[in-house]
Amino acid sequence: MIKILIKKLLNMGVDPYAIFYFRCDELVDFKELLRVLRTYLNFKKTI
């Protein structure tokens, strides 16, 4: 369902760099998710 939503957003002209998708299947806990999100946000600041 998420991938369908992403495709719709892209078809609507949303900037691909404004969309964040990360598979969370392998995450152990919320702390690991928090690390992923912080890393992404820090990366996004540099773009």
PDB file of N, H, CA, C and O in Angstrom:
ATOM      1  N   MET A   1       0.814  -1.179   0.000  1.00  0.00           N
ATOM      2  CA  MET A   1       0.000   0.000   0.000  1.00  0.00           C
ATOM      3  C   MET A   1       0.873   1.265   0.000  1.00  0.00           C
ATOM      4  O   MET A   1       0.568   2.233  -0.697  1.00  0.00           O
ATOM      5  N   ILE A   2       1.935   1.250   0.768  1.00  0.00           N
ATOM      6  H   ILE A   2       2.183   0.464   1.334  1.00  0.00           H
ATOM      7  CA  ILE A   2       2.816   2.416   0.832  1.00  0.00           C
ATOM      8  C   ILE A   2       3.451   2.694  -0.526  1.00  0.00           C
ATOM      9  O   ILE A   2       3.551   3.846  -0.948  1.00  0.00           O
ATOM     10  N   LYS A   3       3.880   1.634  -1.207  1.00  0.00           N
ATOM     11  H   LYS A   3       3.799   0.698  -0.864  1.00  0.00           H
ATOM     12  CA  LYS A   3       4.508   1.826  -2.515  1.00  0.00           C
ATOM     13  C   LYS A   3       3.516   2.381  -3.532  1.00  0.00           C
ATOM     14  O   LYS A   3       3.899   3.154  -4.410  1.00  0.00           O
ATOM     15  N   ILE A   4       2.248   1.995  -3.422  1.00  0.00           N
ATOM     16  H   ILE A   4       1.937   1.367  -2.709  1.00  0.00           H
ATOM     17  CA  ILE A   4       1.216   2.557  -4.300  1.00  0.00           C
ATOM     18  C   ILE A   4       1.048   4.042  -4.018  1.00  0.00           C
ATOM     19  O   ILE A   4       0.929   4.842  -4.946  1.00  0.00           O
ATOM     20  N   LEU A   5       1.036   4.415  -2.745  1.00  0.00           N
ATOM     21  H   LEU A   5       1.132   3.765  -1.990  1.00  0.00           H
ATOM     22  CA  LEU A   5       0.926   5.827  -2.367  1.00  0.00           C
ATOM     23  C   LEU A   5       2.121   6.622  -2.897  1.00  0.00           C
ATOM     24  O   LEU A   5       1.954   7.733  -3.403  1.00  0.00           O
ATOM     25  N   ILE A   6       3.302   6.066  -2.784  1.00  0.00           N
ATOM     26  H   ILE A   6       3.438   5.164  -2.373  1.00  0.00           H
ATOM     27  CA  ILE A   6       4.506   6.744  -3.284  1.00  0.00           C
ATOM     28  C   ILE A   6       4.406   6.944  -4.796  1.00  0.00           C
ATOM     29  O   ILE A   6       4.739   8.011  -5.311  1.00  0.00           O
ATOM     30  N   LYS A   7       3.949   5.923  -5.493  1.00  0.00           N
ATOM     31  H   LYS A   7       3.678   5.056  -5.074  1.00  0.00           H
ATOM     32  CA  LYS A   7       3.790   6.044  -6.945  1.00  0.00           C
ATOM     33  C   LYS A   7       2.790   7.145  -7.298  1.00  0.00           C
ATOM     34  O   LYS A   7       3.021   7.917  -8.228  1.00  0.00           O
ATOM     35  N   LYS A   8       1.687   7.220  -6.562  1.00  0.00           N
ATOM     36  H   LYS A   8       1.500   6.593  -5.806  1.00  0.00           H
ATOM     37  CA  LYS A   8       0.695   8.277  -6.798  1.00  0.00           C
ATOM     38  C   LYS A   8       1.297   9.655  -6.557  1.00  0.00           C
ATOM     39  O   LYS A   8       1.058  10.584  -7.328  1.00  0.00           O
ATOM     40  N   LEU A   9       2.076   9.786  -5.492  1.00  0.00           N
ATOM     41  H   LEU A   9       2.270   9.031  -4.866  1.00  0.00           H
ATOM     42  CA  LEU A   9       2.714  11.068  -5.195  1.00  0.00           C
ATOM     43  C   LEU A   9       3.657  11.475  -6.320  1.00  0.00           C
ATOM     44  O   LEU A   9       3.677  12.633  -6.738  1.00  0.00           O
ATOM     45  N   LEU A  10       4.434  10.516  -6.803  1.00  0.00           N
ATOM     46  H   LEU A  10       4.418   9.576  -6.464  1.00  0.00           H
ATOM     47  CA  LEU A  10       5.360  10.802  -7.903  1.00  0.00           C
ATOM     48  C   LEU A  10       4.606  11.198  -9.167  1.00  0.00           C
ATOM     49  O   LEU A  10       5.016  12.113  -9.881  1.00  0.00           O
ATOM     50  N   ASN A  11       3.502  10.507  -9.441  1.00  0.00           N
ATOM     51  H   ASN A  11       3.169   9.764  -8.861  1.00  0.00           H
ATOM     52  CA  ASN A  11       2.684  10.836 -10.614  1.00  0.00           C
ATOM     53  C   ASN A  11       2.052  12.219 -10.499  1.00  0.00           C
ATOM     54  O   ASN A  11       1.758  12.864 -11.505  1.00  0.00           O
ATOM     55  N   MET A  12       1.846  12.667  -9.260  1.00  0.00           N
ATOM     56  H   MET A  12       2.084  12.143  -8.443  1.00  0.00           H
ATOM     57  CA  MET A  12       1.273  13.999  -9.030  1.00  0.00           C
ATOM     58  C   MET A  12       2.338  15.089  -9.125  1.00  0.00           C
ATOM     59  O   MET A  12       2.024  16.278  -9.060  1.00  0.00           O
ATOM     60  N   GLY A  13       3.585  14.686  -9.277  1.00  0.00           N
ATOM     61  H   GLY A  13       3.841  13.720  -9.329  1.00  0.00           H
ATOM     62  CA  GLY A  13       4.650  15.660  -9.427  1.00  0.00           C
ATOM     63  C   GLY A  13       5.404  15.998  -8.157  1.00  0.00           C
ATOM     64  O   GLY A  13       6.194  16.942  -8.136  1.00  0.00           O
ATOM     65  N   VAL A  14       5.170  15.234  -7.095  1.00  0.00           N
ATOM     66  H   VAL A  14       4.528  14.467  -7.113  1.00  0.00           H
ATOM     67  CA  VAL A  14       5.910  15.463  -5.853  1.00  0.00           C
ATOM     68  C   VAL A  14       7.381  15.150  -6.092  1.00  0.00           C
ATOM     69  O   VAL A  14       7.715  14.150  -6.727  1.00  0.00           O
ATOM     70  N   ASP A  15       8.244  15.998  -5.586  1.00  0.00           N
ATOM     71  H   ASP A  15       7.972  16.810  -5.070  1.00  0.00           H
ATOM     72  CA  ASP A  15       9.688  15.808  -5.728  1.00  0.00           C
ATOM     73  C   ASP A  15      10.096  14.487  -5.079  1.00  0.00           C
ATOM     74  O   ASP A  15       9.807  14.273  -3.902  1.00  0.00           O
ATOM     75  N   PRO A  16      10.754  13.608  -5.808  1.00  0.00           N
ATOM     76  CA  PRO A  16      11.168  12.316  -5.239  1.00  0.00           C
ATOM     77  C   PRO A  16      12.038  12.460  -3.991  1.00  0.00           C
ATOM     78  O   PRO A  16      12.030  11.588  -3.122  1.00  0.00           O
ATOM     79  N   TYR A  17      12.784  13.555  -3.902  1.00  0.00           N
ATOM     80  H   TYR A  17      12.791  14.263  -4.607  1.00  0.00           H
ATOM     81  CA  TYR A  17      13.637  13.767  -2.729  1.00  0.00           C
ATOM     82  C   TYR A  17      12.826  14.197  -1.500  1.00  0.00           C
ATOM     83  O   TYR A  17      13.370  14.290  -0.399  1.00  0.00           O
ATOM     84  N   ALA A  18      11.535  14.456  -1.686  1.00  0.00           N
ATOM     85  H   ALA A  18      11.093  14.380  -2.579  1.00  0.00           H
ATOM     86  CA  ALA A  18      10.669  14.824  -0.569  1.00  0.00           C
ATOM     87  C   ALA A  18       9.984  13.593   0.030  1.00  0.00           C
ATOM     88  O   ALA A  18       9.235  13.704   1.000  1.00  0.00           O
ATOM     89  N   ILE A  19      10.243  12.427  -0.552  1.00  0.00           N
ATOM     90  H   ILE A  19      10.852  12.337  -1.341  1.00  0.00           H
ATOM     91  CA  ILE A  19       9.607  11.188  -0.100  1.00  0.00           C
ATOM     92  C   ILE A  19      10.657  10.304   0.559  1.00  0.00           C
ATOM     93  O   ILE A  19      11.719  10.051  -0.008  1.00  0.00           O
ATOM     94  N   PHE A  20      10.349   9.845   1.750  1.00  0.00           N
ATOM     95  H   PHE A  20       9.486  10.050   2.211  1.00  0.00           H
ATOM     96  CA  PHE A  20      11.260   8.955   2.475  1.00  0.00           C
ATOM     97  C   PHE A  20      10.575   7.607   2.665  1.00  0.00           C
ATOM     98  O   PHE A  20       9.470   7.537   3.203  1.00  0.00           O
ATOM     99  N   TYR A  21      11.228   6.549   2.228  1.00  0.00           N
ATOM    100  H   TYR A  21      12.126   6.606   1.791  1.00  0.00           H
ATOM    101  CA  TYR A  21      10.718   5.189   2.419  1.00  0.00           C
ATOM    102  C   TYR A  21      11.841   4.339   2.979  1.00  0.00           C
ATOM    103  O   TYR A  21      12.957   4.344   2.460  1.00  0.00           O
ATOM    104  N   PHE A  22      11.541   3.615   4.033  1.00  0.00           N
ATOM    105  H   PHE A  22      10.634   3.611   4.454  1.00  0.00           H
ATOM    106  CA  PHE A  22      12.535   2.735   4.637  1.00  0.00           C
ATOM    107  C   PHE A  22      11.832   1.489   5.146  1.00  0.00           C
ATOM    108  O   PHE A  22      10.882   1.583   5.923  1.00  0.00           O
ATOM    109  N   ARG A  23      12.291   0.332   4.717  1.00  0.00           N
ATOM    110  H   ARG A  23      13.064   0.256   4.086  1.00  0.00           H
ATOM    111  CA  ARG A  23      11.717  -0.922   5.216  1.00  0.00           C
ATOM    112  C   ARG A  23      12.173  -1.147   6.644  1.00  0.00           C
ATOM    113  O   ARG A  23      13.369  -1.129   6.935  1.00  0.00           O
ATOM    114  N   CYS A  24      11.234  -1.354   7.516  1.00  0.00           N
ATOM    115  H   CYS A  24      10.263  -1.369   7.280  1.00  0.00           H
ATOM    116  CA  CYS A  24      11.537  -1.500   8.942  1.00  0.00           C
ATOM    117  C   CYS A  24      11.488  -2.952   9.408  1.00  0.00           C
ATOM    118  O   CYS A  24      11.469  -3.217  10.610  1.00  0.00           O
ATOM    119  N   ASP A  25      11.469  -3.881   8.477  1.00  0.00           N
ATOM    120  H   ASP A  25      11.485  -3.666   7.501  1.00  0.00           H
ATOM    121  CA  ASP A  25      11.345  -5.296   8.828  1.00  0.00           C
ATOM    122  C   ASP A  25      12.467  -5.788   9.733  1.00  0.00           C
ATOM    123  O   ASP A  25      12.244  -6.624  10.609  1.00  0.00           O
ATOM    124  N   GLU A  26      13.652  -5.279   9.525  1.00  0.00           N
ATOM    125  H   GLU A  26      13.834  -4.600   8.814  1.00  0.00           H
ATOM    126  CA  GLU A  26      14.817  -5.796  10.247  1.00  0.00           C
ATOM    127  C   GLU A  26      15.185  -4.983  11.490  1.00  0.00           C
ATOM    128  O   GLU A  26      16.151  -5.315  12.177  1.00  0.00           O
ATOM    129  N   LEU A  27      14.444  -3.946  11.780  1.00  0.00           N
ATOM    130  H   LEU A  27      13.660  -3.676  11.222  1.00  0.00           H
ATOM    131  CA  LEU A  27      14.761  -3.128  12.950  1.00  0.00           C
ATOM    132  C   LEU A  27      14.459  -3.890  14.232  1.00  0.00           C
ATOM    133  O   LEU A  27      13.468  -4.615  14.321  1.00  0.00           O
ATOM    134  N   VAL A  28      15.321  -3.717  15.212  1.00  0.00           N
ATOM    135  H   VAL A  28      16.126  -3.128  15.139  1.00  0.00           H
ATOM    136  CA  VAL A  28      15.176  -4.426  16.471  1.00  0.00           C
ATOM    137  C   VAL A  28      14.218  -3.705  17.414  1.00  0.00           C
ATOM    138  O   VAL A  28      13.382  -4.333  18.064  1.00  0.00           O
ATOM    139  N   ASP A  29      14.348  -2.384  17.482  1.00  0.00           N
ATOM    140  H   ASP A  29      15.027  -1.874  16.954  1.00  0.00           H
ATOM    141  CA  ASP A  29      13.506  -1.620  18.401  1.00  0.00           C
ATOM    142  C   ASP A  29      13.352  -0.185  17.912  1.00  0.00           C
ATOM    143  O   ASP A  29      13.888   0.192  16.870  1.00  0.00           O
ATOM    144  N   PHE A  30      12.621   0.598  18.673  1.00  0.00           N
ATOM    145  H   PHE A  30      12.186   0.291  19.519  1.00  0.00           H
ATOM    146  CA  PHE A  30      12.358   1.988  18.276  1.00  0.00           C
ATOM    147  C   PHE A  30      13.623   2.826  18.284  1.00  0.00           C
ATOM    148  O   PHE A  30      13.710   3.811  17.551  1.00  0.00           O
ATOM    149  N   LYS A  31      14.610   2.457  19.100  1.00  0.00           N
ATOM    150  H   LYS A  31      14.539   1.656  19.695  1.00  0.00           H
ATOM    151  CA  LYS A  31      15.861   3.211  19.142  1.00  0.00           C
ATOM    152  C   LYS A  31      16.600   3.109  17.809  1.00  0.00           C
ATOM    153  O   LYS A  31      17.202   4.079  17.347  1.00  0.00           O
ATOM    154  N   GLU A  32      16.549   1.950  17.208  1.00  0.00           N
ATOM    155  H   GLU A  32      16.060   1.162  17.583  1.00  0.00           H
ATOM    156  CA  GLU A  32      17.184   1.771  15.906  1.00  0.00           C
ATOM    157  C   GLU A  32      16.449   2.592  14.843  1.00  0.00           C
ATOM    158  O   GLU A  32      17.076   3.187  13.968  1.00  0.00           O
ATOM    159  N   LEU A  33      15.132   2.619  14.925  1.00  0.00           N
ATOM    160  H   LEU A  33      14.622   2.136  15.636  1.00  0.00           H
ATOM    161  CA  LEU A  33      14.344   3.449  14.005  1.00  0.00           C
ATOM    162  C   LEU A  33      14.688   4.919  14.205  1.00  0.00           C
ATOM    163  O   LEU A  33      14.815   5.663  13.233  1.00  0.00           O
ATOM    164  N   LEU A  34      14.836   5.331  15.421  1.00  0.00           N
ATOM    165  H   LEU A  34      14.733   4.727  16.211  1.00  0.00           H
ATOM    166  CA  LEU A  34      15.197   6.717  15.713  1.00  0.00           C
ATOM    167  C   LEU A  34      16.553   7.056  15.094  1.00  0.00           C
ATOM    168  O   LEU A  34      16.725   8.147  14.549  1.00  0.00           O
ATOM    169  N   ARG A  35      17.514   6.136  15.170  1.00  0.00           N
ATOM    170  H   ARG A  35      17.375   5.250  15.613  1.00  0.00           H
ATOM    171  CA  ARG A  35      18.825   6.352  14.544  1.00  0.00           C
ATOM    172  C   ARG A  35      18.701   6.511  13.037  1.00  0.00           C
ATOM    173  O   ARG A  35      19.343   7.376  12.442  1.00  0.00           O
ATOM    174  N   VAL A  36      17.881   5.684  12.429  1.00  0.00           N
ATOM    175  H   VAL A  36      17.359   4.981  12.913  1.00  0.00           H
ATOM    176  CA  VAL A  36      17.669   5.764  10.977  1.00  0.00           C
ATOM    177  C   VAL A  36      17.075   7.120  10.611  1.00  0.00           C
ATOM    178  O   VAL A  36      17.538   7.775   9.678  1.00  0.00           O
ATOM    179  N   LEU A  37      16.060   7.533  11.341  1.00  0.00           N
ATOM    180  H   LEU A  37      15.684   7.000  12.099  1.00  0.00           H
ATOM    181  CA  LEU A  37      15.404   8.811  11.050  1.00  0.00           C
ATOM    182  C   LEU A  37      16.346   9.994  11.258  1.00  0.00           C
ATOM    183  O   LEU A  37      16.355  10.931  10.459  1.00  0.00           O
ATOM    184  N   ARG A  38      17.125   9.954  12.312  1.00  0.00           N
ATOM    185  H   ARG A  38      17.118   9.194  12.961  1.00  0.00           H
ATOM    186  CA  ARG A  38      18.090  11.047  12.553  1.00  0.00           C
ATOM    187  C   ARG A  38      19.143  11.107  11.451  1.00  0.00           C
ATOM    188  O   ARG A  38      19.514  12.188  10.994  1.00  0.00           O
ATOM    189  N   THR A  39      19.615   9.952  11.034  1.00  0.00           N
ATOM    190  H   THR A  39      19.313   9.074  11.405  1.00  0.00           H
ATOM    191  CA  THR A  39      20.588   9.908   9.945  1.00  0.00           C
ATOM    192  C   THR A  39      19.993  10.491   8.681  1.00  0.00           C
ATOM    193  O   THR A  39      20.642  11.278   7.992  1.00  0.00           O
ATOM    194  N   TYR A  40      18.766  10.114   8.373  1.00  0.00           N
ATOM    195  H   TYR A  40      18.239   9.475   8.934  1.00  0.00           H
ATOM    196  CA  TYR A  40      18.086  10.644   7.189  1.00  0.00           C
ATOM    197  C   TYR A  40      17.922  12.159   7.282  1.00  0.00           C
ATOM    198  O   TYR A  40      18.206  12.872   6.319  1.00  0.00           O
ATOM    199  N   LEU A  41      17.473  12.650   8.415  1.00  0.00           N
ATOM    200  H   LEU A  41      17.243  12.071   9.198  1.00  0.00           H
ATOM    201  CA  LEU A  41      17.257  14.094   8.568  1.00  0.00           C
ATOM    202  C   LEU A  41      18.565  14.868   8.462  1.00  0.00           C
ATOM    203  O   LEU A  41      18.595  15.953   7.882  1.00  0.00           O
ATOM    204  N   ASN A  42      19.638  14.326   9.012  1.00  0.00           N
ATOM    205  H   ASN A  42      19.614  13.445   9.483  1.00  0.00           H
ATOM    206  CA  ASN A  42      20.947  14.975   8.876  1.00  0.00           C
ATOM    207  C   ASN A  42      21.400  14.980   7.417  1.00  0.00           C
ATOM    208  O   ASN A  42      21.951  15.971   6.937  1.00  0.00           O
ATOM    209  N   PHE A  43      21.169  13.881   6.721  1.00  0.00           N
ATOM    210  H   PHE A  43      20.721  13.076   7.111  1.00  0.00           H
ATOM    211  CA  PHE A  43      21.507  13.809   5.313  1.00  0.00           C
ATOM    212  C   PHE A  43      20.677  14.828   4.503  1.00  0.00           C
ATOM    213  O   PHE A  43      21.198  15.501   3.614  1.00  0.00           O
ATOM    214  N   LYS A  44      19.410  14.921   4.823  1.00  0.00           N
ATOM    215  H   LYS A  44      18.987  14.375   5.545  1.00  0.00           H
ATOM    216  CA  LYS A  44      18.503  15.822   4.119  1.00  0.00           C
ATOM    217  C   LYS A  44      18.941  17.286   4.277  1.00  0.00           C
ATOM    218  O   LYS A  44      18.769  18.089   3.359  1.00  0.00           O
ATOM    219  N   LYS A  45      19.493  17.623   5.418  1.00  0.00           N
ATOM    220  H   LYS A  45      19.632  16.971   6.164  1.00  0.00           H
ATOM    221  CA  LYS A  45      19.968  18.999   5.647  1.00  0.00           C
ATOM    222  C   LYS A  45      21.108  19.360   4.712  1.00  0.00           C
ATOM    223  O   LYS A  45      21.278  20.530   4.370  1.00  0.00           O
ATOM    224  N   THR A  46      21.893  18.371   4.293  1.00  0.00           N
ATOM    225  H   THR A  46      21.754  17.420   4.571  1.00  0.00           H
ATOM    226  CA  THR A  46      23.061  18.639   3.454  1.00  0.00           C
ATOM    227  C   THR A  46      22.697  18.777   1.972  1.00  0.00           C
ATOM    228  O   THR A  46      23.505  19.234   1.163  1.00  0.00           O
ATOM    229  N   ILE A  47      21.487  18.379   1.636  1.00  0.00           N
ATOM    230  H   ILE A  47      20.831  18.007   2.293  1.00  0.00           H
ATOM    231  CA  ILE A  47      21.077  18.463   0.212  1.00  0.00           C
ATOM    232  C   ILE A  47      20.570  19.844  -0.113  1.00  0.00           C
ATOM    233  O   ILE A  47      20.183  20.107  -1.251  1.00  0.00           O
TER     234      ILE A  47
END
